[in-house]
Amino acid sequence: MKSIAVIGSFDGVHLGHQYLISQARDIALRYGLLLSAITFDPLPAMYLKKVPSILSSIDERILLLRRVGVPQIKVIDFEKVNLMTPEVFLRKILIEECEIAKIVVGENFAFGKNRSGTAYELVKLAQKEGLEACAIPLRESSEGPISSSQIRRLIQSGDLSDASKLLGHPYLIYGNVVPGIGRGTSLGFETANLRIPPFKLLPPQGVYAAWVLYKGKLYKGALNIGDSPTFGGKLIIPEVHILDFKGNLRGEFLEIYPTTFLREERRFPSPQDLALAIKDDVDKIRDELSFYSASDFVVEYVSKIV
């Protein structure tokens, strides 16, 4: 079945990306086409060393694109296409490999060797090949066009609330559970340590109230992003204690949605003092995620996907 493809990096799958997808969806319905998204791995901005970290790994991007209703997703190896001319990219990748009938991109889209092809050049090249392509103006917030770089700055500063508003969904940390040292269990608060790509952007170190989605069920969680200074740790990892959960999560995949910063990570005089602090964190989270208004945004989003 011929498809209409919306093309982009989709880092974060934010409101600007979702607007493009909605425009493509309208065209797909009008012409009886399959809606598809074409994205790139590695992320072009990271491959070209323009950013040191990104909002979404390829697994997260695929998950989020499916969540916003894209049934078909094609991942293109960016190394493969980075040196192609715009003409070759259109013909070999979009027409021959992806078999698309129509194309939708944002007006800031660039492609081909040295990003020499613009969105409007793509429109002209597509017309020569008998395809319809359109470049959509960027969706704007009160501070201008919504961009992944803008959201990265918010995440880096710990402003999860404003970041979520521009994303159109809570910030996602997704990964599989790997064995830890077991310190959490010894303190009475078992934690799941997540393996994530080294280039995944994390909020500032500290303890957060978070929602955890596992096998279609939503749990409250205490998320720690840090290096366990009480025990002399060095590697920064996300680990989460899931409230009211019992079971072996090793090897399982979790979706974690941090909502509220509770406190900085710090070195405690003893493991016993750390255990008391964690207990206080858990008590706060029970109240925070029950009554904190921002959590309604998370619940509303997650309720659509379980």
Residue, then its C-alpha position, 0 to 999 in steps of 0.5 A: m500500500k502506498s504511503i504518505a511519509v512525514i520525515g524528520s529526526f523526531d527527537g522527543v516527538h514534541l508538539g511540533h512533530q505531532y502537528l506535522i504528523s496530524q497534517a500528514r494524517d489528514i492527507a492520508l485519510r483524504y487519499g486513502l494512504l498509509l500514514s508512515a514516519i521516516t526517521f534516522d539513527p543515529l540522530p543526525a544532530m548527534y552524528l554531526k556532533k551538533v549536540p552531546s545528548i538527545l531527548s529520545s533514543i531510537d527505541e524511545r522515538i519508535l515508542l512515542l511515534r506509535r503512541v501518537g498514532v503512526p502505524q508504520i515507522k521506517v528507520i534509515d541508517f543516517e551514515k548511509v544517507n549522510l553523503m548522498t546528494p538530495e536527488v539521490f536521497l529522494r530517488k533511492i531512499l524515498i521513492e525506491e526503498c520506502e515507496i512513498a506517494k506523498i511527503v510531509v516535512g517541517e519547513n526547517f527540514a534539511f537533507g543530503k550531503n552537508r545538509s545541502g537540501t532544504a525543505y522547499e528544494l525537496v518540494k521541487l525535486a519531488q514534483k519532478e518525480g511526480l510526487e506531492a510534497c509539502a513543507i509545513p510551518l513550525r508550530e510555535s509556543s509563546e517563546g517562538p518555534i517549538s524545538s528539540s534544542q529548546i526542550r533539551r535546555l529545559i530538561q537540563s535545567g530541571d524544568l520538567s513541567d515546561a518541558s512536558k508542555l512543549l513535548g505534549h507528553p511527560y518526559l520519557i526515560y525508557g530502558n531495561v532493568v539490569p542487575g545492581i549491587g543490591r544496596g537498595t534491598s539492604l536498605g529496605f527499598e528495592t530498586a530497579n537499575l535502568r540501562i540507557p544509552p550514554f547519550k540519553l539526556l537525564p534531568p539534573q541529579g537528585v530524587y524525583a517523584a515519577w510514574v512507572l509504566y510496566k506491562g500496562k499498569l501504572y505505579k508510583g515511583a521514587l526515581n534517583i538519578g545519581d552516583s550513590p555518594t553515600f557509597g562512593g559511587k561514580l557512574i550516574i544511572p537512573e534507578v527507581h523504587i516502585l511503590d507497592f510492587k513485588g517481583n523480579l524485573r531483571g531484563e524487563f523494560l520500564e517506562i519512567y516519567p519523572t514529574t517532580f523534583l524532591r531533593e538533591e542527591r547527597r552523601f549521608p553519614s550512614p546507610q541508616d540515615l539514607a534509609l530514613a531519607i528514602k522513607d521520607d521520599v516515599d511518604k512524600i511521593r504517595d501524597e505528591l502523586s495523589f494530589y499534585s496537579a501536574s500529575d494529572f497531565v501524566v495520568e491523562y497521557v498514560s491512560k491513553i496507552v494502557 
